[in-house]
Amino acid sequence: MKQKKVSEHLFHQALQLQQHSKLDEAKALYEKILHREPNHCDALHLLGTIYNTLHQSDKALTLIHQAIHIKQHPVYYNSLGVILKAQGKIDQSIEALSKALSLDPKYTDAYYNLGITLQNRGENDEAIEAYTKALSLNPNYAEAYNNIGIALHNKGKINHAIEAFIKALSIHPQYAEAYYNLGNALKNQHKINHAITAYTKAIAINPQYVDAYNNLGVTLKAQGKIDEAIETYTKALSLNPHHAGVYNNFGAALKEQGKIDKAIEIYAKALSLNPQYADAYCNLGNALYDINKVNESIEAYTKALSLNPHHTGASWNQSLALLLSGDLTEGFKLYEYRWETEGGLEKFKRSFPQRLWLGEEDINGKTILIHSEQGLGDTLQFCRYLELLANQGVNIIFEVQKPLIRLLQDFKGVSTLVEKGSPLPAFDYHCPLLSLPLAFHTSLTSIPTQTPYISVDQSLLDSWKDKLGKRRALRVGLVWNGGFRANQPELWYANNRRNIPLELIVKLNRADVDFYSLQKGEPAESEFKRSCHELWSTDNLFNYMDDVEDFADTAGLISQLDLIIAVDTSTAHLAAAMGKPVWLLNRFDTCWRWMLHREDSPWYPTLTLFRQPSFGDWAGVIQRVRDRLDTLVLSQVKK
């Protein structure tokens, strides 16, 4: 009896020490108790929980199994279930937690832990049911509301998830994890400012919250605040220098700044910490793609797909690398992954009850809807396929963006032209415009290259001929800015790099050449009106763009010009599709359609590429174009 009292006294001492996180001292006392009383169930159980905390789960399981062998107690089964889940033994964990609940049907924590385990297995509905049962027993169980929110988020029920996180925070206002999860849900809804507020509150409550810093950095980057994002990642890494996820996002921010070599180093660091990190391999491939190491980028994407065969981002980016390398056949096959990449082109995906046609069925005598996608330049480049399609005996409905309606109203092969957003006539099949190269098994040798395939109405030709008046010199059209696509933030990075400052484009000026601005879109158009008189010293620069209502007018103006010098824009595509000579001012990290190591284009016979020799070197490009223009003018004088 005396020995039992001593053991109980020691047990209470050990329990207090454990509650104050003095694990080594508590462990010593539990072991002393068990030396006296080997069958002391509570000592076996709590010593097991200490070993689990010390990451010695096998020892923990042995001790808890011993306790259960002596006494069937719901608390022991609950602890057993928690440890088994941590070991990844999900089925056994569920079995143990279910046993705990059979012994005590009102065991709140067991319901909660069962919910976590079911959620770990991807059974979100069953997990929500378990959490709801816990809440019926304890309506103030903030952690259960938080985890219901996570499960609802997993199910795509973002608004309900947000309600659950807010409920958790109403019960526990200092709940950092609930603020973090609320931030994730708000970020998913693209409510970036609100997400930043939630992450910031999580960090204020827990200044060591590395994941909150990491996701705060992601949201700051989404706002274009790259420097602030990098500061946030740096802070996160100061707290945990072994967090592969932070390194991965840090690399993406550096890439956004154009610091590609540094980004590659950072991705390599992420992969050294986690060699199974498919996302990091995909991002590494993107960085290698940007510096034209195409074969290495394809290797990185292949590695990402070997780790995660369902990594749609890697498949999509691999398609771009293959297209850039000239492998159009395989590239256009993988290009179909554009619909499955979050934050990319999936916003353009259309759903119809009619069947998708990708070239497999015979559709002679049928009606097909071809719907444009992405930018105006894409529509102008790929509408060339419609004549091939019409030759198969098919009736074509072509849906295009409003600015192209008048230009394409008599386009060869099209039965019905429809403005995007307008009601559609009946049809049997549909196909996105940029899937036509796949449908026609396009390779470098089979691109439809017949130009011009876009023509201008005679009345417009006459109108613009009268407007420009008598020709007095070589006429050159200029486009130096691609404009701002507010609805495509994924393109902002590339768009900024394709634009040339007005101060630089004026260096093309020659007094014996007439130049015509073809610049449309803000902010470049307004800047041109403000500054052109200061920057352009001669009277040979003309601007008729206020008279241009749509692309039909642009085409009419282009028809009166001899040469178009343009950055990679829809105007360049239009001029090339009209068969006009086009000198394309191309950024170093070129778009896939212009390929590598060539100055011509397999898409447009009259287009010549002038590509940056290195990132940002527009001065070198302008000098080469100026030299070529000098040569062209001299050759005309000699004639």
DRENTIMI-750614 format. One line per 5 residues: number of its first residue (from 0); their letters; for each residue x, y, z of C-alpha. Coordinates in steps of 0.25 Angstrom, whole numbers, plus 5000, padded with zeros to 4 digits. Example, Ala and Ser with C-alpha at 12.3 -4.5 7.8 and 13.67 -1.06 7.14 Angstrom:
0	AS	5049 4982 5031 ~ 5055 4996 5029
END
This chain:
0	MKQKK	5000 5000 5000 ~ 5011 5009 5004 ~ 5018 5006 4990 ~ 5005 5010 4983 ~ 5004 5023 4990
5	VSEHL	5019 5026 4986 ~ 5016 5023 4972 ~ 5003 5032 4972 ~ 5012 5043 4978 ~ 5022 5042 4967
10	FHQAL	5012 5041 4956 ~ 5006 5054 4960 ~ 5020 5060 4960 ~ 5023 5054 4947 ~ 5010 5059 4941
15	QLQQH	5012 5074 4946 ~ 5026 5073 4940 ~ 5021 5068 4926 ~ 5010 5079 4926 ~ 5021 5089 4928
20	SKLDE	5029 5083 4916 ~ 5040 5077 4925 ~ 5040 5065 4918 ~ 5053 5059 4922 ~ 5050 5060 4937
25	AKALY	5036 5055 4935 ~ 5041 5043 4927 ~ 5051 5039 4938 ~ 5039 5039 4948 ~ 5030 5031 4939
30	EKILH	5041 5021 4938 ~ 5044 5021 4953 ~ 5029 5018 4955 ~ 5029 5007 4945 ~ 5041 5001 4951
35	REPNH	5033 5000 4964 ~ 5020 4996 4957 ~ 5022 4991 4943 ~ 5006 4991 4941 ~ 5004 5005 4944
40	CDALH	4995 5008 4932 ~ 4995 5023 4933 ~ 5010 5024 4934 ~ 5012 5014 4922 ~ 5002 5023 4914
45	LLGTI	5008 5037 4918 ~ 5022 5032 4916 ~ 5018 5027 4902 ~ 5013 5041 4899 ~ 5026 5047 4903
50	YNTLH	5034 5037 4894 ~ 5025 5041 4883 ~ 5028 5056 4886 ~ 5043 5052 4885 ~ 5040 5046 4871
55	QSDKA	5042 5032 4876 ~ 5029 5027 4872 ~ 5032 5012 4872 ~ 5035 5012 4887 ~ 5023 5021 4889
60	LTLIH	5014 5010 4882 ~ 5020 4999 4890 ~ 5017 5006 4903 ~ 5003 5010 4899 ~ 5000 4996 4894
65	QAIHI	5005 4991 4908 ~ 4995 5000 4915 ~ 4984 4996 4906 ~ 4987 4981 4908 ~ 4985 4984 4923
70	KQHPV	4973 4993 4922 ~ 4964 4997 4911 ~ 4963 5012 4912 ~ 4958 5022 4902 ~ 4969 5032 4905
75	YYNSL	4980 5021 4902 ~ 4973 5017 4888 ~ 4972 5032 4885 ~ 4987 5034 4887 ~ 4990 5021 4879
80	GVILK	4981 5027 4868 ~ 4989 5040 4868 ~ 5003 5033 4867 ~ 4998 5023 4856 ~ 4993 5035 4848
85	AQGKI	5007 5042 4849 ~ 5013 5029 4844 ~ 5004 5029 4832 ~ 4997 5017 4837 ~ 4983 5023 4834
90	DQSIE	4975 5011 4834 ~ 4980 5006 4847 ~ 4979 5020 4853 ~ 4964 5020 4849 ~ 4962 5007 4855
95	ALSKA	4968 5012 4869 ~ 4960 5025 4869 ~ 4948 5017 4866 ~ 4951 5008 4877 ~ 4952 5020 4887
100	LSLDP	4939 5025 4882 ~ 4932 5012 4884 ~ 4937 5012 4899 ~ 4933 5027 4901 ~ 4923 5032 4890
105	KYTDA	4924 5046 4896 ~ 4940 5047 4895 ~ 4941 5060 4888 ~ 4956 5060 4885 ~ 4955 5046 4879
110	YYNLG	4944 5051 4869 ~ 4954 5063 4866 ~ 4966 5053 4864 ~ 4957 5044 4855 ~ 4954 5056 4846
115	ITLQN	4968 5059 4845 ~ 4971 5045 4841 ~ 4960 5044 4831 ~ 4964 5057 4825 ~ 4978 5052 4823
120	RGEND	4972 5041 4815 ~ 4965 5051 4806 ~ 4951 5047 4812 ~ 4947 5062 4814 ~ 4932 5059 4816
125	EAIEA	4934 5048 4826 ~ 4944 5058 4833 ~ 4934 5069 4834 ~ 4924 5059 4840 ~ 4934 5055 4851
130	YTKAL	4937 5070 4854 ~ 4923 5073 4854 ~ 4921 5062 4864 ~ 4932 5068 4873 ~ 4925 5082 4872
135	SLNPN	4912 5076 4876 ~ 4919 5072 4889 ~ 4927 5085 4890 ~ 4922 5097 4882 ~ 4934 5105 4886
140	YAEAY	4944 5095 4879 ~ 4951 5106 4871 ~ 4961 5095 4865 ~ 4949 5087 4860 ~ 4944 5099 4852
145	NNIGI	4957 5102 4847 ~ 4959 5088 4841 ~ 4945 5088 4836 ~ 4949 5101 4828 ~ 4961 5093 4823
150	ALHNK	4952 5082 4818 ~ 4942 5091 4812 ~ 4954 5098 4805 ~ 4959 5085 4799 ~ 4945 5082 4794
155	GKINH	4945 5096 4787 ~ 4934 5102 4796 ~ 4942 5114 4799 ~ 4931 5123 4804 ~ 4927 5113 4814
160	AIEAF	4942 5110 4818 ~ 4943 5125 4821 ~ 4931 5125 4830 ~ 4937 5113 4837 ~ 4951 5120 4839
165	IKALS	4943 5133 4844 ~ 4935 5125 4854 ~ 4948 5119 4859 ~ 4954 5133 4861 ~ 4941 5138 4868
170	IHPQY	4944 5127 4878 ~ 4959 5128 4879 ~ 4963 5142 4874 ~ 4978 5139 4875 ~ 4977 5126 4867
175	AEAYY	4989 5129 4857 ~ 4986 5116 4849 ~ 4972 5120 4846 ~ 4977 5134 4841 ~ 4987 5126 4832
180	NLGNA	4976 5117 4827 ~ 4967 5129 4825 ~ 4978 5136 4817 ~ 4979 5123 4808 ~ 4964 5123 4805
185	LKNQH	4964 5138 4802 ~ 4976 5137 4793 ~ 4969 5125 4786 ~ 4958 5135 4783 ~ 4968 5146 4778
190	KINHA	4964 5155 4789 ~ 4979 5158 4791 ~ 4978 5170 4800 ~ 4969 5163 4810 ~ 4979 5151 4809
195	ITAYT	4991 5159 4812 ~ 4983 5165 4825 ~ 4980 5151 4829 ~ 4995 5146 4828 ~ 5000 5158 4835
200	KAIAI	4991 5156 4847 ~ 4995 5141 4847 ~ 5010 5146 4848 ~ 5007 5157 4858 ~ 5001 5146 4867
205	NPQYV	5012 5136 4864 ~ 5025 5143 4859 ~ 5031 5130 4856 ~ 5021 5125 4846 ~ 5029 5122 4834
210	DAYNN	5018 5117 4825 ~ 5010 5130 4828 ~ 5022 5138 4823 ~ 5024 5128 4811 ~ 5009 5130 4807
215	LGVTL	5010 5145 4810 ~ 5021 5146 4800 ~ 5013 5139 4789 ~ 5002 5149 4791 ~ 5011 5161 4790
220	KAQGK	5017 5155 4778 ~ 5003 5154 4772 ~ 5002 5169 4774 ~ 5015 5171 4767 ~ 5022 5175 4780
225	IDEAI	5034 5167 4777 ~ 5044 5174 4786 ~ 5034 5172 4798 ~ 5032 5158 4794 ~ 5047 5155 4794
230	ETYTK	5048 5162 4808 ~ 5037 5153 4813 ~ 5044 5140 4808 ~ 5057 5145 4814 ~ 5050 5146 4827
235	ALSLN	5044 5132 4826 ~ 5058 5126 4823 ~ 5064 5133 4835 ~ 5054 5126 4843 ~ 5056 5112 4836
240	PHHAG	5067 5111 4826 ~ 5063 5097 4822 ~ 5049 5101 4816 ~ 5049 5096 4802 ~ 5036 5102 4799
245	VYNNF	5041 5116 4803 ~ 5053 5114 4794 ~ 5044 5110 4782 ~ 5035 5123 4784 ~ 5048 5131 4786
250	GAALK	5053 5126 4773 ~ 5040 5130 4765 ~ 5041 5144 4771 ~ 5056 5145 4766 ~ 5052 5140 4753
255	EQGKI	5041 5151 4752 ~ 5052 5161 4754 ~ 5060 5155 4743 ~ 5071 5150 4752 ~ 5070 5136 4745
260	DKAIE	5084 5131 4749 ~ 5081 5134 4763 ~ 5067 5128 4762 ~ 5073 5115 4757 ~ 5083 5114 4769
265	IYAKA	5071 5116 4778 ~ 5063 5105 4771 ~ 5075 5096 4773 ~ 5075 5099 4788 ~ 5061 5095 4789
270	LSLNP	5063 5082 4781 ~ 5075 5079 4790 ~ 5066 5080 4802 ~ 5055 5072 4795 ~ 5059 5064 4783
275	QYADA	5045 5059 4781 ~ 5040 5074 4779 ~ 5032 5073 4766 ~ 5028 5088 4766 ~ 5043 5092 4768
280	YCNLG	5047 5084 4756 ~ 5036 5091 4748 ~ 5040 5105 4752 ~ 5055 5101 4749 ~ 5050 5097 4735
285	NALYD	5043 5111 4734 ~ 5056 5118 4738 ~ 5065 5110 4728 ~ 5054 5112 4717 ~ 5056 5127 4719
290	INKVN	5071 5127 4717 ~ 5068 5118 4704 ~ 5074 5105 4711 ~ 5063 5098 4704 ~ 5068 5084 4705
295	ESIEA	5071 5085 4720 ~ 5057 5091 4722 ~ 5051 5079 4716 ~ 5059 5070 4725 ~ 5054 5078 4737
300	YTKAL	5040 5077 4733 ~ 5042 5062 4730 ~ 5047 5060 4744 ~ 5036 5067 4750 ~ 5026 5058 4742
305	SLNPH	5034 5046 4747 ~ 5031 5050 4761 ~ 5017 5055 4759 ~ 5011 5050 4745 ~ 4999 5059 4748
310	HTGAS	5007 5071 4749 ~ 4999 5079 4738 ~ 5008 5091 4739 ~ 5020 5083 4735 ~ 5013 5077 4724
315	WNQSL	5008 5091 4719 ~ 5022 5097 4720 ~ 5028 5085 4713 ~ 5019 5088 4702 ~ 5025 5102 4701
320	ALLLS	5039 5097 4701 ~ 5036 5087 4690 ~ 5029 5097 4681 ~ 5041 5107 4684 ~ 5051 5096 4679
325	GDLTE	5043 5094 4667 ~ 5036 5081 4671 ~ 5022 5085 4667 ~ 5016 5071 4666 ~ 5019 5068 4681
330	GFKLY	5018 5082 4685 ~ 5004 5084 4680 ~ 4999 5071 4687 ~ 5004 5076 4700 ~ 4999 5090 4697
335	EYRWE	4985 5084 4701 ~ 4989 5085 4716 ~ 4987 5100 4715 ~ 4973 5098 4720 ~ 4978 5091 4733
340	TEGGL	4988 5101 4738 ~ 4984 5109 4750 ~ 4986 5124 4748 ~ 4989 5122 4733 ~ 4980 5120 4721
345	EKFKR	4969 5112 4728 ~ 4961 5125 4728 ~ 4959 5124 4713 ~ 4953 5110 4714 ~ 4939 5108 4708
350	SFPQR	4930 5097 4711 ~ 4919 5093 4701 ~ 4910 5081 4701 ~ 4914 5078 4687 ~ 4927 5070 4684
355	LWLGE	4941 5075 4684 ~ 4947 5073 4671 ~ 4962 5071 4670 ~ 4963 5065 4656 ~ 4959 5051 4659
360	EDING	4945 5050 4653 ~ 4941 5052 4639 ~ 4932 5065 4640 ~ 4929 5066 4625 ~ 4915 5073 4624
365	KTILI	4915 5077 4639 ~ 4915 5090 4646 ~ 4927 5094 4655 ~ 4929 5106 4664 ~ 4943 5111 4664
370	HSEQG	4945 5120 4676 ~ 4956 5130 4678 ~ 4964 5130 4690 ~ 4976 5137 4697 ~ 4980 5150 4690
375	LGDTL	4976 5157 4677 ~ 4990 5153 4671 ~ 4987 5139 4673 ~ 4974 5140 4666 ~ 4981 5147 4654
380	QFCRY	4992 5136 4654 ~ 4983 5124 4654 ~ 4971 5128 4646 ~ 4979 5123 4634 ~ 4975 5109 4638
385	LELLA	4960 5112 4635 ~ 4962 5110 4620 ~ 4968 5096 4622 ~ 4956 5093 4630 ~ 4946 5098 4620
390	NQGVN	4953 5089 4610 ~ 4948 5077 4618 ~ 4933 5081 4614 ~ 4930 5087 4628 ~ 4921 5099 4631
395	IIFEV	4929 5108 4640 ~ 4924 5118 4651 ~ 4936 5127 4655 ~ 4935 5134 4668 ~ 4945 5145 4670
400	QKPLI	4948 5157 4678 ~ 4940 5170 4675 ~ 4952 5178 4669 ~ 4953 5168 4658 ~ 4939 5167 4654
405	RLLQD	4940 5177 4642 ~ 4953 5172 4638 ~ 4949 5157 4637 ~ 4935 5159 4632 ~ 4938 5153 4618
410	FKGVS	4949 5143 4623 ~ 4951 5132 4613 ~ 4944 5119 4618 ~ 4936 5125 4629 ~ 4921 5123 4628
415	TLVEK	4917 5131 4640 ~ 4925 5141 4647 ~ 4920 5144 4662 ~ 4925 5154 4672 ~ 4930 5148 4685
420	GSPLP	4919 5148 4695 ~ 4908 5149 4685 ~ 4897 5137 4684 ~ 4903 5126 4676 ~ 4896 5118 4664
425	AFDYH	4894 5103 4665 ~ 4906 5095 4663 ~ 4910 5080 4663 ~ 4925 5081 4668 ~ 4934 5092 4674
430	CPLLS	4949 5094 4674 ~ 4957 5105 4681 ~ 4965 5113 4670 ~ 4979 5109 4676 ~ 4975 5094 4675
435	LPLAF	4975 5094 4660 ~ 4990 5092 4658 ~ 4988 5079 4666 ~ 4976 5075 4658 ~ 4984 5077 4645
440	HTSLT	4996 5070 4651 ~ 5005 5082 4649 ~ 5020 5081 4647 ~ 5030 5091 4643 ~ 5028 5086 4628
445	SIPTQ	5013 5087 4628 ~ 5010 5100 4634 ~ 5000 5108 4624 ~ 5009 5119 4620 ~ 5001 5125 4608
450	TPYIS	5001 5140 4610 ~ 4993 5149 4609 ~ 4982 5142 4616 ~ 4976 5155 4622 ~ 4972 5165 4612
455	VDQSL	4966 5179 4613 ~ 4953 5184 4607 ~ 4955 5193 4595 ~ 4947 5204 4601 ~ 4956 5205 4613
460	LDSWK	4968 5204 4603 ~ 4963 5216 4596 ~ 4959 5223 4609 ~ 4973 5222 4615 ~ 4980 5225 4602
465	DKLGK	4973 5238 4601 ~ 4976 5241 4616 ~ 4991 5239 4615 ~ 4992 5247 4602 ~ 5003 5246 4592
470	RRALR	5015 5238 4595 ~ 5028 5245 4597 ~ 5037 5235 4603 ~ 5038 5221 4609 ~ 5027 5219 4619
475	VGLVW	5030 5211 4632 ~ 5020 5208 4642 ~ 5025 5207 4657 ~ 5019 5199 4669 ~ 5028 5200 4682
480	NGGFR	5018 5195 4693 ~ 5009 5184 4694 ~ 5000 5190 4704 ~ 4994 5185 4717 ~ 4986 5173 4718
485	ANQPE	4979 5175 4731 ~ 4972 5161 4731 ~ 4984 5153 4729 ~ 4994 5156 4741 ~ 5002 5143 4737
490	LWYAN	5006 5151 4724 ~ 5010 5164 4731 ~ 5025 5159 4733 ~ 5027 5156 4719 ~ 5019 5168 4714
495	NRRNI	5028 5178 4721 ~ 5040 5172 4715 ~ 5035 5173 4701 ~ 5032 5188 4702 ~ 5043 5198 4697
500	PLELI	5044 5212 4703 ~ 5039 5223 4694 ~ 5053 5230 4696 ~ 5059 5218 4689 ~ 5050 5216 4678
505	VKLNR	5052 5230 4673 ~ 5067 5226 4670 ~ 5061 5220 4657 ~ 5058 5233 4651 ~ 5063 5237 4638
510	ADVDF	5059 5250 4631 ~ 5057 5244 4618 ~ 5047 5233 4623 ~ 5033 5236 4627 ~ 5029 5229 4640
515	YSLQK	5015 5225 4644 ~ 5011 5222 4658 ~ 5003 5209 4659 ~ 5003 5210 4674 ~ 4989 5207 4681
520	GEPAE	4986 5205 4696 ~ 4990 5211 4709 ~ 4999 5216 4715 ~ 5008 5217 4702 ~ 4998 5224 4694
525	SEFKR	4996 5236 4703 ~ 5011 5236 4706 ~ 5014 5237 4691 ~ 5004 5249 4690 ~ 5011 5256 4701
530	SCHEL	5025 5254 4698 ~ 5027 5251 4683 ~ 5029 5266 4679 ~ 5040 5267 4689 ~ 5047 5254 4685
535	WSTDN	5045 5254 4670 ~ 5053 5266 4664 ~ 5047 5265 4650 ~ 5034 5266 4644 ~ 5033 5252 4638
540	LFNYM	5025 5245 4649 ~ 5010 5244 4646 ~ 4999 5239 4656 ~ 4986 5235 4650 ~ 4982 5225 4661
545	DDVED	4971 5234 4666 ~ 4964 5231 4653 ~ 4966 5216 4656 ~ 4953 5209 4661 ~ 4957 5195 4660
550	FADTA	4966 5185 4653 ~ 4960 5188 4639 ~ 4965 5202 4640 ~ 4978 5198 4645 ~ 4979 5188 4633
555	GLISQ	4975 5200 4624 ~ 4986 5209 4629 ~ 4996 5197 4628 ~ 4992 5195 4614 ~ 4998 5209 4610
560	LDLII	5012 5206 4617 ~ 5024 5199 4612 ~ 5030 5193 4625 ~ 5025 5191 4639 ~ 5035 5191 4650
565	AVDTS	5028 5186 4663 ~ 5030 5179 4676 ~ 5023 5165 4677 ~ 5008 5170 4676 ~ 4995 5167 4669
570	TAHLA	4999 5178 4659 ~ 5011 5171 4655 ~ 5003 5158 4653 ~ 4993 5166 4645 ~ 5003 5173 4636
575	AAMGK	5010 5159 4633 ~ 4997 5152 4630 ~ 4995 5163 4620 ~ 5008 5160 4614 ~ 5015 5173 4618
580	PVWLL	5030 5173 4621 ~ 5031 5173 4636 ~ 5043 5174 4645 ~ 5040 5169 4658 ~ 5047 5174 4670
585	NRFDT	5048 5162 4679 ~ 5052 5160 4694 ~ 5063 5151 4698 ~ 5053 5141 4705 ~ 5045 5140 4692
590	CWRWM	5031 5134 4691 ~ 5031 5120 4686 ~ 5025 5124 4672 ~ 5038 5131 4668 ~ 5047 5119 4672
595	LHRED	5062 5120 4674 ~ 5074 5122 4665 ~ 5067 5128 4653 ~ 5064 5142 4647 ~ 5052 5137 4639
600	SPWYP	5039 5131 4643 ~ 5032 5118 4638 ~ 5019 5125 4641 ~ 5021 5138 4632 ~ 5030 5138 4620
605	TLTLF	5031 5153 4620 ~ 5035 5154 4635 ~ 5049 5157 4640 ~ 5053 5155 4654 ~ 5063 5165 4661
610	RQPSF	5065 5158 4675 ~ 5072 5163 4687 ~ 5086 5157 4689 ~ 5084 5157 4704 ~ 5073 5161 4714
615	GDWAG	5068 5175 4713 ~ 5078 5179 4701 ~ 5068 5187 4693 ~ 5079 5197 4689 ~ 5087 5186 4682
620	VIQRV	5074 5183 4674 ~ 5071 5197 4671 ~ 5085 5199 4665 ~ 5083 5186 4656 ~ 5070 5191 4651
625	RDRLD	5075 5205 4649 ~ 5087 5199 4641 ~ 5077 5190 4633 ~ 5068 5202 4630 ~ 5080 5211 4625
630	TLVLS	5083 5199 4615 ~ 5069 5199 4611 ~ 5068 5214 4608 ~ 5081 5214 4601 ~ 5077 5202 4592
635	QVKK	5064 5210 4588 ~ 5072 5222 4585 ~ 5081 5214 4576 ~ 5069 5209 4568
END
